[in-house]
Amino acid sequence: CMNQKHLLRFIKHKLKTSPNDLVLREEVNSEVVELTLQQVFDRMQLTAHELSVDSLDVSATHSMESTFFRFDRFNRKYNPFGDSIL
């Protein structure tokens, strides 16, 4: 199981070692746009140095037990860095 610190370490490692990997494909105005990991972070205006456990903001709480039973609630709660693009 990956905790916040492991997830953050993984994201930073990938951003430093594989910034040109394609990580997102979306359709914009009937055109397919592919973004690299670096482009995604540029869009969010974040750098590897700005990333922290606090900015990651994906901690689980015991009061959110029903979160894991509904995908829509899970998605609302777990948007790393407050952006659904990740």
Order of alpha helices (4+ residues) and beta strands (2+ residues): alpha-beta-beta-alpha-alpha-alpha
